[in-house]
Amino acid sequence: MNLFALFVDHVRAALDDLAREGALPAGLDAARVVVEPPRDASHGDLATNAAMVLSKDAGMKPRDLAEKLAAKLAALPDVARVDIAGPGFINIALAPAWWPRVLAAALEGGRDFGRSDLGAGVKMNVEYVSANPTGPMHVGHCRGAVFGDALANLLAFGGFDVTREYYINDAGAQVDVLARSAFLRYREALGEAITIPEGLYPGDYLVPVGKALVTKYGRTLLDRDEAEWLPLVKDVAIDAMMAMIRQDLATLDIHHDVFFSERTLHARKDGQPSIIDGMLATLRARDLVYEGRLQPPKGQPMEDWEDREQTLFRATQFGDDVDRPLMKSDGAYTYFAADIAYHKDKFDRGFTRMIDVWGADHGGYVKRMQAAVKAATDGAGSLDVELCQLVRLLRNGEPVKMSKRAGDFVTLRDVVDEVGRDAVRFMMLNRKNDAVLDFDLAKVIEQTRDNPVFYVQYAHARAASILRNAKLAYADLPSEASAFATADLSLLTDEGEIGLARLIANYPRIIEQAAAAREPHRLAFYLYDLASALHGQWNRGKDLPHLRFIIEDDRKSTYARLALVHAVALIIASGLGILGVGAPEEMR
């Protein structure tokens, strides 16, 4: 049950009634009408902006339109009161009968309560992490990995058919550097003393790759020219790095459905054109590629600029600032050409909707990539890009030193090993993805209200403890949450109990809003509020015994309050599951 969506339908029905009666013009566009909780709970349970957003089209003052709408809404069953605030906001107070319905729906729905058909089964490709396969995952990758995974979970819960994808950047110059670095470790494994020059990867994680090369090739690579050994070493090194990356991601319980190799975009087999060749031919046929010259970027010295005729994509026709090169001076394709081909390949695989999760340093690349997707799919495909800002890793407020194993950064594995998967995932999602995040290793393991992951998980553990203790008082209580839907929920009349019911009613709306906005952090904030309300009601029961969840001589009240506890526990477990965080039954 989505209470807010239900009342959006009521508002739209009221507008239709007023149009049929001649009180409003027919065909008003209600797409901008929302129903949400009022900012001040004393104003009621629901608020709508309908009169404010429709007044201009209706040709009347917002308050006059609000009065007409309020009269219709006040006549609905179980609406206790409708008020008009300010220039025309409409506040609605619901009759107490609503909250038992909401709780019963949550208990019967279980972990699926709040699941939405917002996505209508549309295929959605979410590409995230996509770190270069040149070493272990570092803490900077961690945020994009967790955000992308939680976003994919959220979209799937919101009704999209989601595919999780990782793009392996295995065709660029960086993997040549990887191969040369691994070759040095190969020589080291054969007993040679080595010095790693600047520009190669110094981390100890390549030592096992060197040993693996010895096992596979013995000393034979030493007798070959670089042109011969480089592709052989590259294959072994990339496979080893991707195995390491998969293991790193698994520590966060992140698993992709598709690993797509960039090299497949360039491959030409049996004289057939590559995927990039095919993309280029498609764009040429639509006159979207031409041979021309570009002006040097503003502020760049002319002596640093190569003025030459080159193959260009007409990016400006699709909203970009300038047209973009597709080929380098040596005839090789640019990264941009490969990226266009890759996204066209996604579209050809049936994904009209695509989301890429990138680091904030790629912000300047967004507009051109969106222009390219629009062009390559003839306007039928769309690309959304979510940027993840930096993570500042601290311990008690001080920057954390680099990892010796990695060489020049702190690895994801080090962080997970120190504070645990749940703390990493929740804290990476406890701030909007485009804001810089301070991650303090000391604070995320504190058992205080200021540590949100602890506070939310503790709420679930507290709920489980209440339910266990209830069994001691009433041994015949059912274990299944759904069985409590038959309790007399009208007995829940305390303001704290109603407050929890209101929050439970808001869960389906939070899911849809967070999915539509691509903002998993909204769910993390919501769970903290729900946990806080449960802890608050528990504390009230310590001071006021008649408000306790378990009352040994009042089975009916206990049964109703346990129904509330079950509903809260189900939603916390559901929300934490979407975020990829555990919901413990006990905390030590």
N, C-alpha and C positions, 0 to 999 in steps of 0.2 A: 504494500500500500504506500503510494507516494502522495501524502496528504497535500503537498503544495501543488503538484501537477493536477490533482483532482480539483483544487480550487481555481487553478488557471482555467480549467474546462468550465467551471461554474461561472467565472467572469465572462468567458466568451459566449456562453449560453445566454447570460443576462444581456450582453450587447446585442445578440441576435434578436432576443425578445423585444428590446427597445427599438431596434430597427423595424421589426414587423409592426410595432405599434405606431411607427412614424415619429418617435421621439428622438431618433438618431438616424443619420444617413446610413444606408445599407453598404456593406462591403468594407467596413473599417478594418485596417490591417492591424491585427492584434499580436503580431510577431514580437513586439517589444514589451508586451505585458508580462510582468513577473509577479509571483506571489512568494513572499519570503517572510522569515520571522522579523517582527519589528525590532528596531534597535533597543527599545526599552520594553521589557517584558510586561510592564504595567499597562502598556497600551493595548495588549491583547495577545493573541496567538499567531495571527497572520496579518500581513500588510500587502497591499497591492498599489502599484503605480499607474493603474489603468487610466484613471481620469487625467493624470498628468501627461502621459504620452499620446493620448488620443484626442485631447481637447482641440488642438489646432485643426486636425482633419474633421472633427465633428462640428467645428464652427461655433464652439461655446466655451465659456470660462471653465477651467478645471473643476472648480468647486461645484458649479451647476451640474456638470456631468457626473461628478462624484455623488451628488445627492440622488440622482436617478439610479446610478448603479447600486448605491448603498441600500436603497429601498428594495431592490430585487434580491440582493444578497441576504438581507435581514430576514427574508421570507423562507430561506433554505432551512431544512430540518437540522436541528442540533446546532444552529448558530444562535448564540446567546445575545450577542450585541454587535452592532456595526457603528463605528464612529468615523467622522471625517476630521482629519488633522491638517493644520496649516492650510496651504493653498488648495489641497485636494487629495492628499493621501488617504487611503481607506484602510482602517484598522478593523480587524474581525476578532471577536472573542468567541471561542467555541464552548459549547455546552460540555459538562463533565463526561457525558457519554462517549465522547470521541476517544478519550485516552484508553479505555479498555479495548476498543477496537484496534487501536494502533498496537498496543502490547500483544494482543492476541495474534495479529498479523505477523509481528516479529517472532513470536514463539513458534508459530506454525511454519514460517518461512525458514527459520534456522539460519544457517550460514549463507543462505541465498537471499535473505531479506535485504532489500536494497538493490538487488541485481536489476539492471535496466535493459530496455530494448532501444536505448538511444542510438546505438550504432547500427541497428537494423540488419546485422549480419554482414555489413560492408567489409570487404577485405582491406586490412590495414597492415602495411609493412612498417615496422619500427626498427630502424638500424641504430645501434648504439655500441659503445666502446670503440670498436674498429681501431684499436691502437696498432701502431706499426709493429710488426712481429720481429722486434729487434732486442727484446729483453723482457724481464718480468713486469707485471703491472705495477705502476706506482700509485701513490695516494691521489695524484691528480686525475688519473684514469678512474679512480674509485667512484667519484661523485657522478660522472656520466654513466658509469655502469649501473649503479644503484638507481639513479633517476630513470634511466631508460627501462630497466627491468620493472620498476614499480609502475611506470607509465603504461607499459605493455599489460601488466596485470590489471590496472585500473580500466584501460580501454576494453579489455576482454570482459571484465565484470560489467562494463557499460554497454555490452552488446555488440562489440566489433569482433570480426574474425581476424585475430592478430597473428602475424608471423614475426618472430624475433630474428633479426639478421645481424651478422657481423661481416664487415667488409675487410678482407685481408689485403693490406697494402704491400703486396709482394712483388711489385714490378718496378719499383723506383730505385733511385740511387742509394737510398738508405739500406736496402737489402744487399747491395754490393758491398757497402761498408761493413755490414754484418758478416758477410762471407769472408772478407779479408781479416776481420777480427777473429773469427772462428779458425781461420787458417793459421794464425799466429798461435792459438791455443793447441792446434794440431801439432805444430812444430814443437811446442812446449811439451806435449804429451810424449813426443819421441825423444825427449831428453835435452832439447836445445834450450839454452837460456834466452829469454825474449825480453824485449823492451816494447811496450805498447806506445806507439807514437800518438801525438795529438790528432784527433779526428777519427780515431777508431774507438770501439767500445771497450772500456777497461774492466768491466764487472767480472767477478769470479763465476757468474752464472754460465759463462761460455767454456769454462774448464771441462765440464762433462761432454760438451759438444766436440771439443778437441779429442777427447778419449774415444768417443763414438766414431769419429772419423778414422782413427787409428784401427779400431776394430773392423771397420768396413773396408778400408783401403790399404791398411798396412803403411809401408813407406812409399807406395807408388806415386802418390800425389807430388812428392818432392821432385820427381823427374819430369813433371809436366809444366808447360807454360801456364800463366794465369788464365789465358783464354780457355784452356782445357779444364783446369781445376775449379775455376770460379763457379760455373753452373752446378758442378757436383757438390761442392761445399755449400753452396746456397740452398740446395734442396734439403740437405741434412739439417742445416742450421734453422731454416724456416720451420721445418717439421718439429724440431726440438723446441723452438720458441712458442709455436702454437700449442704444443702439448703443455708447456709451462703456463701459458696464458689461460688455457682451459682449466687447469688445476687452480690457478689463482682465482678465477671467476667462480669455480665450484665452492671455494671457501665462503663465498657470499651467497651460495645457492643460486647462481646465475647460469642459465643454460640457454643457448641459442638454438633455434630451429634450423637455421641456414648459415653456413660459413661460405662466403662468396670470394673466390680468388680473383684479384685484379689481373693476374696473368692470363686468365681465360678471355679477357676482353681483347687482348693483343694477339692471341694465338691464331695462326693461319694453318689449317690442316688440309692436306691434299689439294693445295692450290685454291681453297675457298677463302673468301674475304673474312677478315676478323669481325668481331662484333662492333668494334669501333669503325671499321671500314663501312659496314652496313649502315650504322647510324649516320655517318658522314654523307653517304649516298642519299639517304632519306632526306636530310636537310638540304642537300644540293638540289634535289628534285623539286623542292618547294622554295627555291631561291633564297634560302636562309644562310647560305655559305657563299663567300665571294673572295676574290683575291684583291687585296688592297693594302693601304698603308695607314698606320696609326700615328697620331700625334704623341709626342713624349708626355709622360705624366707631369703634372704641374710640380715645379720645384726640383725636378731631376735635371742635373747638368747635361747639356747636349752631348758632351764627350762620352757619357755613359749610356747613350741611347743609340741603338742599332736601327737606323732608318732603312727598312727593307720592305719589299712586297711580301705579304704573307697571307695564309689562309685564315679568314676571319668569320666568326659567327655573328649574325645580325642581332646581337643581344639588345640593342637599343629599341628594337621593335617590340620588345617584351618588358620594357620598364627598367632595363639596366642603364648605367651611366654612359658606357662606351661599348663598342663592339669588342669581342674577345678573340685572341689567337687560339687556333686549334692545332697548329703544328709549330715545332721549334725550327730553328735555322738548319739543324742537321737532318730534318725530315721526320724526326720522331714526333709522336703525338704528345701534346701537352697533358698535364694532369687534368685540366678542365675538359679536354676531349674525352678522356677516359671516364670522368665523372658523368658526363652527359650520357655516354653509352651505357654506363652502369644503371643510371636511373631509368633510361629507356628500357633496359632489360627488365627491371622491376615491373614497369608498366606492362611490358609484353607478357610477363608472368601473371598478370591479372590484378596488379595493385594500382588502382586509380588514386588511392590515398596513401601518401608516404610521409613518414616522420623521420627526420635525421636528428640525432643528438650529438652536438659538437661542443668542443671547448670554446670558451669565449674568444680566444685568439683567432677564431675563424669567422668572426662576425662580419668582416668585410666581404666574405665569399657568399653570403646568403643571397643577396639580391640577384647575382649573376646565375646562381644555381637554380633559383626559382624561375628565372627567365628561361633558362635552358630546358627545364622540365616542361614548362608551358609550350615551348616550341617543339620539343622532341615528341610530345604526346598530342600535338595539334589541339592543345587546350583541354584535353580530356583528363589529364592527370594533374594532381596538385601535390606540392611539397611544402610541409611545414618544418621549420628548423627550430629546435630548442637548444639554446646555448647554456652551458653550465660554467659558472664562474669558478675562480680559483678556490682551493682549499688551503687554509693556513693551518698547518699542523703544529700544535702547541702541547706543552706539558707544564701545568701550573702557570700558564701564561707566557712561558718561554718557548721560542722556536725549537723544534726537534731537529737534532743533527741527522745528517745523511746516513744511509745504510752502507756499511762496508761491502756487503755482498753485491749490492747493485752498482756501486761505484760512485754515483753522484745523485742519488735520490732515495727517498724512503719508499720501500715496497708496500704494496697493498697487503701482502701476506704478513709482513711485520705488524701492521696495524691490527689486522683481524686477530692474529695470535695474541696480541696484548690485551685487547678490550672485548673481543668476541664479535661474532657476526651481527647479532641483534643491535648492539650499540652502534656499530658502524652504519648499518642500514638506516636505522631510525634517525640518527643525527644527520646523516647526509640528506634526509628528506624533511628535516625540521626547519628548513628555510627555503625560500623561493630559489629556484635553480639559477636565476640570473643575478643573484646577490652573492658577494664573497662570503665564504663560510669559515669561521674559526672553529676548528675541531680540537678540543683540549682533551688529551688522553687521560688526564687525571679526573676531570670533571664528569666524563661520560660513564664512569664506573661508580660515582658517588650514589649512595642510597638516600637521596633527598628529593623533595618536590622540585628542586631546581634542575634535576636531571630528568627530562621528559620521558626517556625510554624506560627508566626504572619506574617512574610514577604511573605510566600507563600499564606496564606489565604487572606492577604490584596491584593495580585495580583488578585485573583479571584473576590474579592469585587470591586476592581478598574475596572476590565473588565465589571462587571455587571453595575457599575455606568456609564461607558462610553456608554453602550448600552441603558441605561435609558435616558441619556442626548441626545442621537441621536434621540430618539423618539420625543423629544421636537423640534428638528430642522427639522426632516422629519417624520411627523406623520404617513405616510403610509408605513413606513418600516415594513417588516415582522418580526415576533418574532422568528420563527424557524431558527436555525443555518443553517440547510440544504438548506434553500432558498437562502443563500448567496453564495452557490457554483456556481451560475450562474453569479456572479459579474465579471467584467473585471479585473481579478487578475493580468494581465500583467502590470497594473498600479503600482504595488508594486515594486518599483525599488530602493528605498533608502536602504543603507547598513544595517540600523537597521531592516527594514522590512524583508530583505532577511535573516538576522541573525535569526529572529524569525521563519521564514519558515524552515531554516536549523534545528533548534531545534525541531520543530514539526515533521519534517521528521525522526528525530532520535528516536522518542518515541517508535515505534514498535521494534526497535533494543534494546532499553533499557529494554523493557518488556522481551524479549527473553533472553537477557544476564542475567538479574537479576533472572529470573526463573531458568535458567540452572545452575547458580552459587549459588542458594539458598541465595541471598543477597538482601533483600528488601531495604537496605540502599541506594543502587544505585538509586532506584526510588526517594527516598527522596532528594538525591543530585541533581538529574536531575530536579525535580520540583523547587528547589531553583534557579537553573540556568535559567530556563524558566521564573520564576517570576522576577528575576533580569533583564532579557532582556526586559520584558514588562514594568517594572518600568523605565528602562533606556530610552526606546523609548518614554514613556509618558513625561519624564523630558526633552528630546530633543525637544518635541513639545512645551513645555513652552517657550523655548528659540527661537525656529524657528517655527513660526506659520504655515508655509506651510507643516510642518510634523505632525500637529495635526491629531488625529483620526477623528475628525469631522470638516469639512470645509463647512460652510453654503451655499456658492455659488458654490460648486463643488460636485454635487451629486455622480458622478461616482467614484471619488477618495474616498469620504466618504464611499460609498458602499463597495469598495474593502478593505479599512482599517477596516471597521467593520467586514468583513469576517475574517480578520486576528485576530481581538479581539475575535470573537466567537470561532475560532479554538483554541486559547490559553486557553480560559475559559473552553472549553470542555475537553482539555487534563489535565488541572490542576484538574478539578472536577473528571475526570477518575482516575488519579493517586492518589489523596487524598482518593478516594473511596476505592482503593486497599489497601491503608495504614490504612483504617478505620477512616479517619479524615474527618470532615465536610468541605464543600466548601461554606462559607457564601456569601450571596448576599450583605450584608452590615456589617460593623464593627464599633462599637461604642467605 
